[in-house]
Amino acid sequence: MTQPNTTNEIVDIEECAKKGHRPPKAKRYRIRINKEKYVVDVPAMTGRQLLKLAGKTPPERFKIHEKVRGGPPVEIGLDELADFTKLGVERFRTLPLDQTEGDS
């Protein structure tokens, strides 16, 4: 007997946001950080985890922003959770910190 697709499907959060749908609960989520797509098996990750996934190390030298459909990018702290099942989350963008930021 086959399992329903919902147990093994990969949900693309950007596609859900474009359609105006909240991503359903799934085993895996396809997220986009900058121009790269990643498949993860958790419904949320911290800013630190997202930066490491994108190869931005050490994560303390970068910022990450969550782009929500129809709104401005919102910065995610290193220890703050980004919820992939939240309505409207499209993608994430990283930025290097200025050399002067955090050097005090």
N, C-alpha and C positions, 0 to 999 in steps of 0.2 A: 504494500500500500504506500502511495507517495504522500509525502508531507505537503501541506499547503505552502504556496510560494512565500508567504509572509515569514516563515521561519528561517529561510535561507537567503532571502532577497537582500540586495544592497540598495539602500535608499540614498539617492543623490539629493542632498539638502538644497543645493542651488536650484535644481529642477523644481523641487517642491515650492521654494520661495517664488520662483517665476510664475508658478500656477496659482499662487496665493493659498497654498495648502500647508498645514502643519505636518512636518515629517512624521510618519507613523513609527511606532516602536518596531525595531528591526534588530537583527543580529549584527549587521554591519552598516556603516554609513560612509558615503563618499563625500569628502569635504575638499574644498579647494583652498590652498594657501598660496598666495601670489598667483602664479600661472600653473602650478602643479596640482594634480589631484591625488588624494590619498584615500585608501579605504581603511577604516578603523573599526574595531569591534566593541566600542564603548559609546554610550549616548552623550558623553560630555568629557572634556579634557581641560586641564588648567592651561593658562597662557604659557607656562614653562614647558609643558608637555607638547603643545602645539609648535613652539619654537624649536624644540629638539627634533620633532618629527620633520620639520622643514629644513633641518641642518643648520639652524642659526644658533651656533654655540660660541662662547657661553651665552645662554639665554639672557643673562643680566645686561648684555650689550645691545639688546634689541627691544623694540616695542611690537606688540601685535594688536591689530584692530579687527573688530568684528563688523562686517558690513551687513546691515539689515535692510531689506527691501523698503525703499521709500524714505529712508532715514539716513542721518549722517553716520559715519564710522564711529564705533565706540571702542575706546581702549580697554583691553582686558589685562588686568594685573597678572603678574607671574603666578600667583597662587589663587587667582580667581577662576572659577569654572565657566567654560563656554558650553552652553547646552545646545546640542545639535538638533534637539526635538522642539526647540522654541520656534514659534511662527515667524517666518520672514528672514531667518538667518540664511544669507547667500554664500558668503565666503569670508576668508581672513586675509589680511595683508600685514606684512612685516616691514619694519623700518629700523635701520640702525640708529642707535642713540648718537647724538652729537658727542664729540670727544669731551666737551666740557660738562655734559650732563652726568650727574652721579659721581663726579670726581671731587666732591667737596669733603 
